[in-house]
Each structure stands twice: as structure tokens, then as C-alpha cells.
Amino acid sequence: MNNVRPLLHEFCVFVLKEARACIFAGSFLAVLMISKSIPLGGLARYDFILIAAIVIQLALIATRVETIAEAGVLCVFHVLGLGLELFKVQPHIGSWSYPEAGWSKLWGVPLYSGFMYAAVASYMCQAWRIMKLRLTGYPPHALSIALSVLIYANFFTHHYLPDIRWLLIAAVCVVFARTRVHFVIVEKERRLPLVGSFVLIGFFVWVAENLATYFGAWVYPNQKTAWALVSTGKITSWALLVIVTFIIVADLKHVREGSGTVDRTR
């Protein structure tokens, strides 16, 4: 029992720190959920979600929960996310759709959608700082960046060319085979294989996606008549998107903070 108690304490602290890292993602998901059932006074739901997301972002910066530098990183993911959204909703692609009206829609895409991708990046930035993340055995940055570009490009090209996601997943396993993510929960430093972390985060994003689609944040073709569970195949898509997000965050931190967070020697 004496051995179990410290582990239980560490687990509870880990859960609390994870919740703290998810503060923007959790708040944004809560907005998606409650906007379905509260009176909005004539304001379109998509517009309400966008305004609420901006207010949450500004509040986090004002209270110093999020730094200006982190907010700048999130802007990168707004752009990447909107680019993907604008492509995926086009009629000849039809991956998903946003059927509700709103002033803040651009070519069928509500501008709040960029915050969904920024929410993943926000979690990573927060977790990195809160749990003092560092990496060992990280591959050369030129290689990791090239891999992230190929992964992002495949989200577009697989509609016209063969889908190479499984080749990319295999490449990720090879390139990051030696990479470990080190983190501190209480005092002792723990570590996990980085590839395993990608899968876990991808799974939890998939869980959040099911909640979001249940409350009508967006609609997949098989959900137009009635809500249905999002295909488990999306877990691999989210895991790949998580990889792109992680690589960008890691490389930006490497540039800004120096090589202290990334060690290729072990």
C-alpha cells in the first residue's frame, strides 16, 4: 500500500496537469456543446462560437495562462487548419460540411474552425511548459520538417493520388524510433516513446471529435440524417495531424529557446 500511494498521488497530479494543459481545448469544446442549446439572441451559432473562442484566447493571454509567443504559434495552426478546411469542404471533395448559416463563413468554412487545430497546438504548448518536456534522440530538424510537409500534403493529394498514410506512419516509426519525451509530474522525471504519445493524443482528439460532431460542430456525410460514431480510421488521421503539430511546436521551440529542449545524442 505504501508503494501504491505515491503512484496514485502522481497519477492524480498528472490528470490535473493534463486538464490544465487542455484549458483552451476544453473551453472551446464546452462552447461548441452549450451553443447548441442556449439562446443566442438572433446571433448565428457559428458566429457565436468564433466570438467566444476569440474571447477565451484573449482572456488566457491577459491572465498570462498563455504567452504571446504561444499565441503566435497558434496563429500558424489557424492558417494550416483553415487551408485544410477550405479544401475538404469543397463539393467535389465533400469530406465534411458546415450546414448552418453564419456571417463568419468563408467559402463554406466558418472561421472558428481554425481554433480546432489551434486547440491541439495549445495543449502541446501548455503541456510542454507545465510538465517541463524535453526530447532525447530527436532526428535532424531537416528530416522531421520534410516528414511533416509530406504528411500535411497527403491530406490533400490522397484525393487524387494513392493514399500513402501507412507509408508515412512507417516513416514516422523509423524516424522517431529513438526519440523519447521526458516529462516531470511531481519530482521524478518520466519518459515515454514519442510515437506512443502521438497515438494516445490522436485517440483522445478522436474522442473529442465525436463529442463535437454530436453537438453539430460539423457534419460528416454519414451523419447528415442522424449522428453516428466517427470512423475509427480518423484516429490515424488525427495521429498524423498531431505529428505535424508536434514537429512544428518542437522546431519552433528549438529555434526560440535553443537546443536545450532537444537532445539528439541519446
Backbone bond lengths (Angstrom), bond angles and torsions (degrees), N, CA, C in turn:
res aa  C-N    CA-C-N  psi(-1)  N-CA   C-N-CA  omega(-1)  CA-C   N-CA-C  phi
1 M - - - 1.470 - - 1.522 111.61 -
2 N 1.352 115.72 -38.29 1.465 119.52 179.52 1.519 111.73 -63.82
3 N 1.355 116.86 -30.32 1.460 120.61 178.46 1.522 112.20 -77.71
4 V 1.342 115.29 -29.52 1.461 120.19 -178.00 1.523 111.48 -75.50
5 R 1.323 116.67 -36.59 1.468 120.71 -174.09 1.525 113.31 -58.83
6 P 1.351 119.63 -46.93 1.479 118.62 177.54 1.521 113.05 -61.88
7 L 1.346 116.48 -36.85 1.457 119.73 179.06 1.524 111.04 -67.60
8 L 1.330 116.36 -39.10 1.464 120.68 177.61 1.526 110.59 -64.71
9 H 1.333 115.47 -41.06 1.474 120.14 177.25 1.525 110.65 -62.37
10 E 1.326 116.13 -44.30 1.468 120.39 -179.88 1.524 110.63 -64.09
11 F 1.335 116.68 -39.55 1.461 120.24 178.24 1.530 110.83 -62.78
12 C 1.328 117.01 -43.50 1.470 120.69 179.39 1.525 110.98 -63.03
13 V 1.334 116.95 -41.31 1.466 120.81 177.82 1.527 109.81 -64.63
14 F 1.337 116.41 -39.46 1.463 121.00 178.46 1.527 110.70 -60.61
15 V 1.332 117.04 -45.43 1.468 121.30 179.18 1.530 110.32 -60.86
16 L 1.327 117.17 -42.85 1.460 121.06 179.78 1.525 111.37 -65.02
17 K 1.325 116.57 -40.73 1.466 119.87 179.29 1.527 111.17 -68.44
18 E 1.330 116.47 -37.20 1.456 120.07 176.45 1.539 110.07 -63.71
19 A 1.324 116.26 -42.41 1.467 120.55 177.82 1.524 110.36 -62.11
20 R 1.328 115.75 -40.01 1.469 120.28 178.61 1.532 110.61 -64.71
21 A 1.336 116.58 -38.86 1.468 120.44 179.17 1.523 111.42 -68.02
22 C 1.333 116.39 -26.42 1.468 121.77 -178.45 1.524 112.60 -90.77
23 I 1.314 118.63 16.78 1.458 120.65 -171.94 1.527 112.52 -59.16
24 F 1.330 117.74 -42.41 1.462 118.63 177.95 1.519 110.83 -74.24
25 A 1.333 117.06 -46.26 1.465 120.68 -179.80 1.518 110.93 -59.46
26 G 1.334 117.08 -43.67 1.458 120.97 179.40 1.512 112.58 -66.04
27 S 1.335 116.34 -41.34 1.472 120.56 179.15 1.521 110.84 -65.36
28 F 1.329 116.05 -40.64 1.461 120.45 179.76 1.527 110.69 -65.98
29 L 1.335 116.75 -41.91 1.458 120.37 178.10 1.530 110.47 -64.15
30 A 1.322 116.77 -38.71 1.468 120.41 177.90 1.525 110.95 -62.31
31 V 1.335 116.56 -39.82 1.468 120.40 177.23 1.527 110.88 -62.06
32 L 1.337 116.39 -43.98 1.461 120.51 177.86 1.528 110.75 -57.70
33 M 1.314 116.34 -41.31 1.456 121.00 -175.58 1.532 112.03 -72.45
34 I 1.337 116.93 -48.77 1.473 118.76 -175.13 1.520 112.35 -74.88
35 S 1.340 117.04 -23.87 1.470 119.36 -178.70 1.518 112.01 -65.94
36 K 1.326 115.84 -15.46 1.464 120.61 -179.74 1.524 111.91 -75.99
37 S 1.336 116.41 -23.84 1.464 118.70 -170.71 1.526 115.57 -124.97
38 I 1.327 118.37 -5.85 1.467 118.96 -179.23 1.528 109.94 -98.04
39 P 1.345 117.35 151.02 1.475 119.78 177.00 1.528 110.65 -69.91
40 L 1.316 116.64 133.78 1.468 121.55 -176.32 1.524 112.67 -110.70
41 G 1.312 116.96 6.90 1.464 120.59 175.63 1.506 114.26 61.42
42 G 1.319 116.89 37.49 1.456 120.22 178.64 1.513 114.40 87.57
43 L 1.327 117.49 -8.11 1.462 121.10 178.82 1.528 108.85 -77.68
44 A 1.324 116.37 132.22 1.463 120.23 178.28 1.528 109.99 -61.17
45 R 1.311 115.44 141.91 1.469 120.31 -175.82 1.524 112.24 -58.86
46 Y 1.323 117.44 -43.44 1.463 120.18 -179.81 1.537 111.14 -61.88
47 D 1.315 116.26 -37.36 1.468 120.10 178.78 1.526 110.44 -68.85
48 F 1.332 116.00 -39.98 1.465 120.56 177.24 1.523 110.78 -60.34
49 I 1.328 116.97 -44.77 1.468 121.04 -179.23 1.530 110.30 -61.79
50 L 1.338 116.84 -42.19 1.467 120.46 179.19 1.525 110.68 -62.22
51 I 1.325 116.93 -47.55 1.474 120.62 -179.46 1.521 110.46 -61.88
52 A 1.337 116.57 -44.52 1.463 120.40 179.96 1.520 111.46 -62.52
53 A 1.328 117.48 -40.85 1.463 121.16 -179.99 1.530 110.94 -63.94
54 I 1.330 116.71 -41.18 1.472 120.49 178.30 1.525 110.15 -64.30
55 V 1.333 116.82 -42.71 1.468 121.22 179.46 1.527 110.24 -62.25
56 I 1.328 117.16 -43.82 1.469 120.51 178.41 1.519 110.36 -61.07
57 Q 1.337 116.55 -43.96 1.459 120.78 -179.38 1.526 111.21 -61.56
58 L 1.323 116.61 -45.39 1.465 120.78 179.75 1.525 111.23 -65.83
59 A 1.335 116.81 -37.49 1.463 120.71 179.44 1.527 110.71 -65.21
60 L 1.323 117.55 -39.31 1.462 120.84 179.20 1.523 111.35 -66.26
61 I 1.322 116.26 -36.85 1.466 120.00 177.08 1.528 110.35 -70.11
62 A 1.336 116.57 -43.64 1.467 121.01 -178.39 1.523 111.74 -63.18
63 T 1.327 117.38 -35.84 1.465 121.55 179.71 1.524 112.64 -88.93
64 R 1.329 116.59 2.83 1.465 123.99 177.75 1.531 112.95 63.97
65 V 1.309 115.52 20.13 1.468 119.01 170.49 1.523 108.84 -69.39
66 E 1.312 115.25 -33.87 1.463 122.31 178.20 1.523 108.24 -122.78
67 T 1.328 116.38 138.24 1.466 119.79 -179.00 1.526 110.38 -88.23
68 I 1.314 115.25 163.28 1.464 120.67 176.86 1.531 110.39 -60.99
69 A 1.336 115.81 -39.06 1.467 120.08 178.99 1.529 110.99 -62.52
70 E 1.331 116.74 -41.72 1.461 120.22 178.35 1.521 110.83 -65.58
71 A 1.339 116.73 -39.59 1.461 119.96 177.24 1.523 110.77 -61.71
72 G 1.327 116.44 -35.42 1.461 120.23 176.71 1.516 111.55 -64.56
73 V 1.351 116.64 -39.40 1.470 120.84 177.00 1.524 109.80 -61.92
74 L 1.336 116.57 -41.31 1.465 120.67 -178.93 1.528 111.45 -63.01
75 C 1.323 116.97 -32.63 1.471 120.11 178.60 1.532 110.76 -61.57
76 V 1.331 116.55 -35.30 1.468 120.39 177.31 1.525 109.74 -59.22
77 F 1.338 116.09 -40.69 1.459 119.67 -177.53 1.518 112.25 -77.31
78 H 1.330 117.80 -24.96 1.461 119.95 170.58 1.526 109.81 -59.24
79 V 1.311 115.94 -46.54 1.462 121.09 -178.05 1.529 110.51 -65.68
80 L 1.349 116.89 -48.78 1.463 120.74 179.91 1.525 111.13 -61.74
81 G 1.333 116.36 -42.31 1.458 120.37 -179.40 1.511 112.68 -66.35
82 L 1.325 116.80 -44.49 1.474 120.18 179.77 1.523 110.91 -64.68
83 G 1.316 116.49 -37.63 1.469 119.39 177.08 1.517 111.53 -60.25
84 L 1.323 116.44 -43.00 1.458 121.20 178.41 1.528 110.73 -67.09
85 E 1.322 116.49 -43.18 1.471 121.09 -179.37 1.526 111.33 -62.40
86 L 1.312 117.27 -46.20 1.466 121.14 -178.16 1.526 111.34 -59.78
87 F 1.306 116.77 -33.06 1.460 120.87 178.29 1.525 111.10 -76.70
88 K 1.327 117.21 -46.02 1.459 121.67 -171.32 1.530 113.66 -69.23
89 V 1.329 118.47 -26.78 1.476 119.55 -176.39 1.525 112.95 -88.93
90 Q 1.324 117.97 -6.57 1.459 119.20 -178.58 1.533 110.46 -61.81
91 P 1.342 117.80 143.12 1.473 120.97 -173.75 1.525 114.85 -52.88
92 H 1.334 117.82 -36.72 1.467 119.20 -178.43 1.526 112.41 -76.88
93 I 1.350 117.13 -9.27 1.465 121.61 176.13 1.535 109.01 -104.30
94 G 1.332 116.23 -58.76 1.462 122.05 172.62 1.520 116.00 60.63
95 S 1.325 117.73 37.33 1.465 119.75 -179.95 1.526 111.23 -66.83
96 W 1.332 116.22 -38.93 1.460 122.86 175.29 1.512 108.23 -159.33
97 S 1.320 117.51 176.91 1.466 119.71 -177.12 1.523 110.79 -150.08
98 Y 1.322 114.51 163.88 1.460 122.91 176.30 1.531 106.99 -122.39
99 P 1.329 117.28 91.79 1.465 120.01 -169.68 1.528 115.68 -76.54
100 E 1.327 118.40 -15.94 1.463 120.00 -176.24 1.524 111.30 -80.75
101 A 1.334 115.06 160.12 1.468 121.03 179.90 1.526 110.23 -82.65
102 G 1.322 115.22 162.10 1.465 119.79 176.73 1.514 110.81 176.45
103 W 1.336 115.63 144.24 1.464 120.28 178.05 1.519 111.17 -71.34
104 S 1.329 116.69 -25.46 1.470 120.55 -174.13 1.526 112.78 -92.79
105 K 1.330 117.19 25.48 1.462 120.57 176.73 1.526 110.10 -94.61
106 L 1.316 115.30 137.17 1.458 121.90 178.84 1.521 107.79 -121.69
107 W 1.343 116.33 111.25 1.472 121.46 -178.35 1.532 111.74 51.34
108 G 1.317 114.67 43.76 1.462 120.10 176.05 1.510 115.26 88.07
109 V 1.333 117.54 -0.86 1.471 121.33 -177.58 1.530 109.96 -115.83
110 P 1.332 118.53 120.46 1.471 119.90 174.59 1.523 109.85 -69.04
111 L 1.310 116.35 139.89 1.464 119.67 -175.53 1.521 112.90 -66.32
112 Y 1.340 116.67 -18.05 1.459 117.26 177.90 1.521 112.27 -65.70
113 S 1.328 117.48 -18.17 1.464 120.17 -176.13 1.529 112.03 -61.34
114 G 1.330 117.36 -28.56 1.460 119.90 177.56 1.517 112.51 -61.58
115 F 1.345 116.02 -29.12 1.458 119.65 179.57 1.524 112.01 -68.98
116 M 1.325 117.73 -23.80 1.465 119.91 179.40 1.523 110.18 -65.18
117 Y 1.311 116.49 -39.12 1.468 120.63 178.47 1.530 109.98 -76.26
118 A 1.324 116.02 -37.43 1.461 120.15 177.62 1.523 110.89 -64.44
119 A 1.347 117.44 -29.22 1.467 120.94 -179.89 1.523 110.68 -62.93
120 V 1.332 117.62 -38.45 1.464 121.32 178.04 1.522 109.74 -66.10
121 A 1.330 116.35 -43.55 1.460 120.52 178.69 1.521 111.14 -65.67
122 S 1.343 116.89 -37.55 1.460 121.00 178.01 1.518 110.85 -60.49
123 Y 1.338 115.56 -44.15 1.473 119.19 178.17 1.525 110.32 -58.43
124 M 1.324 117.02 -44.40 1.464 120.01 -177.44 1.526 111.74 -65.42
125 C 1.324 116.12 -43.15 1.474 119.44 179.09 1.518 111.08 -62.67
126 Q 1.334 116.43 -43.91 1.457 120.77 -179.38 1.527 111.25 -65.91
127 A 1.344 116.40 -46.58 1.462 120.38 -179.03 1.522 110.76 -62.90
128 W 1.331 116.30 -37.12 1.462 121.11 -179.68 1.531 110.06 -59.66
129 R 1.325 115.54 -43.36 1.465 119.91 -177.54 1.531 111.87 -78.25
130 I 1.330 116.51 -43.96 1.467 120.60 -174.61 1.522 111.72 -67.15
131 M 1.339 116.92 -39.74 1.461 120.01 -176.33 1.529 113.01 -105.40
132 K 1.335 115.77 14.73 1.462 121.86 172.61 1.526 112.15 52.39
133 L 1.319 114.99 53.26 1.458 120.49 -177.51 1.528 111.50 -66.28
134 R 1.304 114.46 143.59 1.463 121.71 167.87 1.517 107.41 -146.29
135 L 1.310 115.82 156.90 1.456 121.28 -175.94 1.518 110.23 -118.34
136 T 1.330 115.74 142.61 1.460 120.48 172.13 1.526 108.26 -125.72
137 G 1.318 115.52 152.72 1.459 120.35 -179.34 1.510 113.15 67.55
138 Y 1.336 117.06 27.42 1.466 120.54 -177.59 1.532 109.59 -75.47
139 P 1.343 116.80 139.17 1.473 119.53 -178.64 1.531 111.23 -71.76
140 P 1.331 118.08 167.45 1.470 120.37 175.66 1.528 110.57 -55.81
141 H 1.323 116.44 140.73 1.465 120.57 -175.14 1.527 112.35 -62.86
142 A 1.329 117.69 -32.93 1.466 120.00 177.71 1.526 110.43 -60.99
143 L 1.333 116.75 -37.22 1.467 121.39 -179.97 1.527 111.04 -72.41
144 S 1.331 117.38 -44.03 1.466 120.06 -178.88 1.523 111.11 -66.65
145 I 1.335 117.28 -37.88 1.463 120.44 179.36 1.526 110.40 -68.02
146 A 1.333 117.17 -42.53 1.474 120.58 178.49 1.528 110.28 -60.38
147 L 1.330 116.98 -39.79 1.463 121.23 178.97 1.523 111.05 -65.64
148 S 1.324 117.38 -41.51 1.471 120.31 179.46 1.526 111.24 -65.66
149 V 1.334 117.39 -36.17 1.469 120.89 177.61 1.525 110.03 -64.18
150 L 1.335 117.40 -43.37 1.464 121.54 179.35 1.531 110.96 -64.02
151 I 1.327 116.72 -40.31 1.468 120.50 179.48 1.522 110.18 -63.92
152 Y 1.327 116.69 -47.39 1.468 120.73 -179.54 1.526 110.24 -63.38
153 A 1.326 117.05 -41.96 1.464 120.76 -179.37 1.522 111.56 -63.52
154 N 1.333 116.84 -34.73 1.465 119.93 -177.76 1.524 112.69 -65.14
155 F 1.342 117.35 -25.54 1.465 120.40 175.77 1.531 110.83 -62.30
156 F 1.325 116.82 -25.71 1.458 121.94 178.55 1.528 111.02 -94.79
157 T 1.330 115.99 -49.56 1.465 120.20 -169.49 1.528 113.76 -71.59
158 H 1.341 118.37 -22.24 1.464 118.46 -175.63 1.530 112.30 -68.62
159 H 1.344 116.77 -10.51 1.464 119.68 175.11 1.529 111.35 -78.12
160 Y 1.329 116.37 -16.87 1.467 120.72 -178.04 1.527 112.76 -121.36
161 L 1.319 116.35 -26.15 1.456 122.98 -177.40 1.530 108.87 -122.32
162 P 1.309 119.47 168.83 1.465 120.86 177.23 1.527 111.53 -56.96
163 D 1.333 115.03 140.63 1.466 121.34 178.17 1.527 108.66 -75.40
164 I 1.335 116.61 119.71 1.467 120.17 -176.64 1.527 111.78 -106.43
165 R 1.342 116.84 24.64 1.462 119.10 -175.31 1.526 112.13 -58.71
166 W 1.349 117.47 -38.09 1.456 118.66 -178.23 1.521 111.62 -71.21
167 L 1.329 117.47 -31.64 1.467 119.91 172.62 1.525 110.34 -66.21
168 L 1.337 115.57 -39.11 1.461 120.10 179.00 1.528 110.87 -67.61
169 I 1.328 116.63 -39.30 1.462 120.29 177.16 1.525 110.11 -63.12
170 A 1.336 116.14 -41.92 1.467 120.01 176.72 1.525 110.54 -62.06
171 A 1.336 116.47 -40.83 1.467 120.71 178.90 1.528 110.95 -63.87
172 V 1.331 116.54 -39.74 1.468 120.88 177.43 1.531 110.10 -60.71
173 C 1.343 116.42 -44.84 1.466 120.73 -179.71 1.530 111.52 -61.36
174 V 1.328 116.47 -36.58 1.466 120.29 179.74 1.527 110.99 -75.03
175 V 1.334 115.66 -49.28 1.468 120.33 -175.20 1.526 111.86 -64.19
176 F 1.351 116.45 -38.56 1.466 120.18 -176.69 1.532 112.59 -104.65
177 A 1.332 117.33 19.67 1.472 121.02 -177.26 1.526 111.93 -58.36
178 R 1.317 117.74 -36.87 1.473 121.69 -177.06 1.522 113.01 -93.99
179 T 1.302 116.89 -4.45 1.462 119.90 -173.84 1.526 111.09 -80.20
180 R 1.320 115.68 130.72 1.451 122.48 176.43 1.526 108.82 -122.81
181 V 1.328 115.48 141.14 1.456 120.20 175.12 1.523 107.39 -102.90
182 H 1.321 116.48 123.12 1.459 123.39 -179.42 1.523 108.67 -102.77
183 F 1.317 116.33 138.55 1.462 120.09 -178.31 1.517 109.37 -149.42
184 V 1.326 115.14 156.77 1.461 122.02 -179.15 1.521 108.89 -117.75
185 I 1.325 116.26 123.48 1.463 120.36 177.94 1.526 109.98 -95.67
186 V 1.326 116.85 -54.99 1.472 120.82 177.07 1.524 108.62 -114.76
187 E 1.310 117.21 -74.68 1.456 121.37 178.49 1.526 111.70 -130.27
188 K 1.328 115.47 -45.58 1.457 120.39 -176.67 1.521 110.87 -75.06
189 E 1.341 116.14 135.73 1.458 120.26 177.54 1.527 109.63 -79.19
190 R 1.330 115.34 130.99 1.457 122.31 176.74 1.524 108.72 -108.69
191 R 1.327 115.74 166.72 1.459 118.27 176.86 1.525 110.20 -148.66
192 L 1.337 114.81 151.74 1.452 123.10 178.44 1.526 108.75 -137.30
193 P 1.338 117.57 151.99 1.474 118.94 169.67 1.526 109.00 -62.81
194 L 1.307 116.92 134.27 1.455 120.31 -175.87 1.524 111.88 -62.69
195 V 1.331 117.64 -38.15 1.473 121.07 -179.13 1.521 110.30 -60.64
196 G 1.326 117.73 -40.78 1.459 121.06 177.47 1.515 111.96 -62.21
197 S 1.327 116.82 -36.29 1.464 121.11 177.80 1.526 110.88 -64.09
198 F 1.343 117.01 -38.60 1.468 120.74 178.09 1.528 110.62 -58.85
199 V 1.337 116.10 -45.41 1.472 120.40 -177.61 1.524 110.45 -64.88
200 L 1.330 117.67 -43.75 1.462 121.25 -179.03 1.518 111.64 -62.36
201 I 1.330 116.83 -46.05 1.463 119.89 -179.61 1.522 110.12 -65.52
202 G 1.348 116.98 -41.38 1.457 120.75 177.58 1.509 112.03 -58.66
203 F 1.343 117.33 -40.00 1.461 121.09 178.92 1.522 111.15 -64.07
204 F 1.323 117.54 -45.19 1.467 119.87 -177.83 1.530 111.62 -70.02
205 V 1.334 117.29 -31.01 1.476 119.07 173.92 1.521 109.75 -66.01
206 W 1.348 116.70 -38.12 1.472 120.99 176.48 1.530 111.23 -61.65
207 V 1.331 116.85 -40.02 1.470 120.87 176.51 1.532 109.68 -61.36
208 A 1.347 116.33 -45.57 1.469 120.13 178.63 1.520 110.83 -63.72
209 E 1.337 117.54 -34.97 1.462 121.40 178.79 1.525 110.85 -63.75
210 N 1.315 117.14 -38.40 1.460 120.12 177.29 1.523 111.31 -62.88
211 L 1.323 116.92 -40.83 1.463 120.15 176.61 1.529 110.81 -64.36
212 A 1.336 115.53 -43.81 1.466 120.24 -177.89 1.528 111.31 -63.14
213 T 1.333 117.47 -44.25 1.468 119.44 -179.72 1.524 111.23 -71.13
214 Y 1.322 117.31 -31.24 1.470 120.02 176.79 1.526 110.44 -60.21
215 F 1.328 115.67 -37.09 1.464 120.43 179.69 1.530 112.24 -93.66
216 G 1.339 116.36 14.36 1.456 120.97 169.67 1.508 116.48 77.13
217 A 1.344 117.97 25.27 1.464 119.35 178.75 1.522 110.79 -63.85
218 W 1.321 117.09 -37.36 1.463 123.74 170.83 1.525 106.82 -155.45
219 V 1.323 117.65 172.20 1.458 120.90 -173.09 1.526 109.96 -133.58
220 Y 1.332 116.11 126.71 1.460 120.95 171.75 1.530 108.79 -83.19
221 P 1.336 118.23 157.93 1.473 120.09 -178.43 1.527 113.67 -53.08
222 N 1.337 118.00 -37.33 1.468 120.21 -178.20 1.529 113.05 -80.69
223 Q 1.352 116.53 2.99 1.463 120.50 179.58 1.524 112.71 -111.39
224 K 1.318 117.40 7.99 1.462 120.11 -174.09 1.525 112.67 -69.46
225 T 1.322 118.50 -34.65 1.467 121.06 179.76 1.527 111.53 -92.27
226 A 1.326 117.37 -33.71 1.467 122.16 178.57 1.525 108.39 -160.06
227 W 1.340 115.09 148.83 1.461 118.22 -179.13 1.514 110.89 -64.14
228 A 1.326 116.18 140.99 1.460 122.61 175.62 1.524 107.98 -138.42
229 L 1.322 115.13 155.05 1.452 120.16 179.03 1.521 110.09 -58.57
230 V 1.326 116.22 136.22 1.464 120.67 177.69 1.528 108.46 -65.83
231 S 1.310 116.29 137.98 1.463 121.44 -178.23 1.532 111.37 -53.46
232 T 1.328 115.44 136.36 1.467 119.47 178.50 1.528 111.44 -64.62
233 G 1.341 116.24 -17.62 1.458 119.27 175.40 1.518 112.73 -61.42
234 K 1.343 115.66 -21.53 1.467 120.12 178.91 1.526 111.87 -68.85
235 I 1.337 116.67 -18.52 1.462 118.88 178.56 1.527 110.09 -61.01
236 T 1.334 116.74 -41.21 1.471 119.33 178.50 1.529 110.54 -66.38
237 S 1.344 116.34 -37.34 1.468 119.29 178.11 1.525 110.65 -62.66
238 W 1.333 115.38 -44.92 1.470 118.57 -179.63 1.525 110.97 -68.45
239 A 1.334 116.88 -38.46 1.463 119.24 178.24 1.531 110.65 -60.46
240 L 1.339 116.61 -40.52 1.470 120.50 177.95 1.524 110.67 -66.53
241 L 1.340 116.79 -40.24 1.461 119.35 178.30 1.527 110.71 -67.16
242 V 1.327 116.59 -35.74 1.465 121.19 175.37 1.522 110.04 -61.26
243 I 1.341 116.68 -39.62 1.463 120.90 178.98 1.528 110.62 -61.96
244 V 1.331 116.26 -45.30 1.471 120.03 177.65 1.524 109.77 -59.06
245 T 1.330 115.84 -45.96 1.468 120.93 -179.44 1.516 110.69 -60.64
246 F 1.329 116.28 -47.11 1.461 120.40 -177.42 1.525 111.19 -62.52
247 I 1.321 116.38 -44.69 1.463 119.64 -178.23 1.528 110.84 -61.46
248 I 1.336 116.57 -42.92 1.463 119.65 179.50 1.524 110.60 -64.34
249 V 1.352 116.87 -45.89 1.461 120.41 179.63 1.527 110.48 -62.19
250 A 1.335 116.67 -45.29 1.467 120.33 -179.05 1.519 111.67 -62.62
251 D 1.339 116.49 -43.32 1.459 119.44 -178.11 1.524 111.88 -70.95
252 L 1.333 117.44 -36.21 1.455 119.45 176.58 1.527 110.81 -66.43
253 K 1.319 116.64 -39.27 1.468 119.92 176.94 1.521 110.79 -66.31
254 H 1.324 116.70 -37.49 1.463 120.83 178.24 1.528 110.51 -62.03
255 V 1.332 116.41 -43.09 1.465 120.92 -179.99 1.522 111.02 -67.01
256 R 1.352 115.99 -43.26 1.464 120.31 -174.08 1.524 112.87 -77.62
257 E 1.356 116.81 -38.36 1.456 120.39 -172.31 1.525 113.46 -105.82
258 G 1.319 117.20 -4.85 1.449 119.68 -175.63 1.508 110.74 88.30
259 S 1.303 117.91 -173.90 1.464 122.39 -172.17 1.515 113.60 -83.47
260 G 1.337 119.07 7.13 1.465 121.06 -177.45 1.495 114.33 -61.69
261 T 1.339 117.78 -28.24 1.465 120.04 -178.50 1.519 111.97 -91.11
262 V 1.318 117.52 -8.22 1.460 121.49 -177.27 1.517 108.95 -130.21
263 D 1.325 116.40 123.01 1.461 122.43 179.49 1.517 108.79 -126.72
264 R 1.324 117.64 118.20 1.463 121.06 -177.62 1.530 112.72 -92.71
265 T 1.313 118.39 -0.35 1.456 120.14 -169.25 1.517 113.60 -86.54
266 R 1.348 118.43 -13.14 1.468 118.87 -175.38 1.508 111.07 -123.31
